[in-house]
Amino acid sequence: MTIDPAIFRAYDIRGTVTDQLTADVVRAIGHSFGSECAARGQREVVVARDGRLSGPALVAALSEGLRAAGREVIDIGMLPTPLLYFATHQLDTGTGVMITGSHNPPQYNGLKMVLDGGALYGEQITALHDRLLRGELHCESGGAHREYRPEAEYLDRIAGDVRLARPLRIAVDCGNGVPGVIAPELFRMLGCEVVELHSEVDGNFPNHHPDPAKPENLADVIAAVAEHGLDLGLAFDGDGDRVGVVCNQGRVLWPDRQMILYAEDVLARNPGARVIYDVKCSRHLPAAIRRCGGQAEMWKTGHSLVKARMRETGALLGGEMSGHIFFKERWYGFDDALYVAARLLEILARDPRPAAEVFATLPDSHNTPELHLHFAGEGEQHQFMQRFVAATRFDGADLHTIDGLRADFADGFGLVRASNTTPSLVIRFEADDAAALARIQNDFRAAIHAVDARLETPF
C-alpha cells in the first residue's frame, strides 16, 4: 500500500478521506500505532470519533488495525476530543486515538494520538510511517473490543469542581461539531441558562465552519448574545478542544487575553507557579503572569509541544494564541475547551460586573491576526526560516528563536515562524500604538525582502 507521507504532520495525522486517509490507510496506521503500544507494554487503547461523515468507517478501520496488533480497544463513541483524553485517565490506560478533522473542511479527517500519557508529535508521528515502511508490525490475535461511556463521569467531575457564584445566561454555538452532544448539558448542570446554536452534529457543517479563530464564524453567537441580552457567548471548534469567547457587548476576547484571567485565577491559589504560553501570544501575558507572582515561559507553538513542556516543567497552566488552553491545576493538563469555558464562567460569576467591563480591564494593544505568507512547495518555509534567523537582527530588540524569530521591542513585537502544518510562514505583530505597529512591520518587511526580495508580504 502506498501512503502519502504528507499526512504525517507535526501534531497529528491529517488528510482528505477520498484519497489520502482511506479506511485501508487508517487500518494500517492503527496496526503501526498498536505495534508501538506493544513495544511499550500498552495493552488497552481508547478510541473515539468526532461528527464527520467519514468517522464511523475510519474508527472501525482503526480498531481493526489496533486489534491486529493484539491491542484491546475501548470505544467511547462519538464524543469531543477532551473526553477521549478524560477516558484515558479514568481507565488508567494513558493511551488513545481520536478520529477527528478538528476545524478542517468536511472532506478532511485525521488522528490525534496519546501514548502512555503523552501526546505524539514530530518524529514520534513520522516513526509510525517509518515502522510501516520497514514492515515492523506486531501481529497478535485476540485483541478484545468493548464500549465505554464516560459522559456521566465527565459531567460529574466538572460539576464537582466548578461552582458558579451566580447563574449566567449564555449562548453556546457548537457549529454542528461534536461538542453539541454534551456542551449544552454541561453548562445547564452548572446552573446557566443556555441559548443553543447549531448543536445538531452534522459533518457537512451547514451553518458555518467550526473554527472560532476566524471572526466570521462568530457572527451567529454575537447575534444571539445581542438578540437575547445574554451575559456571554461561547463558540466551540469541531472537536471541542478550542473555544471562542464573546462578551455581552459582542466583542471577542482572544485566547492570549483570556489567559491573563486564567493566570490571575490560578496564581492567586498557587503563587510562584509556572505558566507556559506560545510565541504568538501578547507580551502583556508574561507581564501579567509575573505581576501575579508567577513564572512565565515562552514556548513553541503546537498543542502537543505545549502539553509536553508542561509535563516536563510541572506548569499548572498553558495556552496558545490558537485557543488550545491547558489547566493542570484542578484538571489533567490536556486541552479541553468545555472545561476551559467552565473555568471562565466561574471567574465571571464571582464578579458582579458585566463581562465587557471585566474584559476591558485586561491590557490590550494594536495587533494583527495571524498572517500567512504561502510557498509553493512543502518545506520551503523551513528553508526560508533558516536563512532568516541567520541573517536578521533588529536594533534594540530582544530576539527569541525557539520557534522562528520573535523580536520584542519596548513598544511591541514582531514574529515570523514556519508553519508545521502548511507550506507557509505565520506572521504576527503587536504594538502600543498604530505608529509603532507600522514601524515594526516595516522593519520585518525589509528583513524578509533582504532574504528573498521576490516574496509578497501579507502586511
NORPE-V81949 format. One record per helix or strand of 2 or more residues. SS is the DSSP state (A for helix, B for strand). FROM is the first residue (numbers start at 0). TO is the last residue. Records with the same first field share a line. If there is no record, write none. Layout:
# NORPE-V81949
SS = FROM-TO + FROM-TO
This chain:
# NORPE-V81949
A = 4-6 + 22-38 + 54-67 + 80-89 + 122-133 + 150-160 + 177-180 + 182-188 + 214-227 + 254-268 + 282-290 + 302-312 + 336-348 + 354-359 + 379-390 + 433-450
B = 12-15 + 43-48 + 71-77 + 95-98 + 107-114 + 117-118 + 144-146 + 168-172 + 192-196 + 231-235 + 242-246 + 273-277 + 294-298 + 316-318 + 324-326 + 365-366 + 370-373 + 397-399 + 404-408 + 411-417 + 423-430
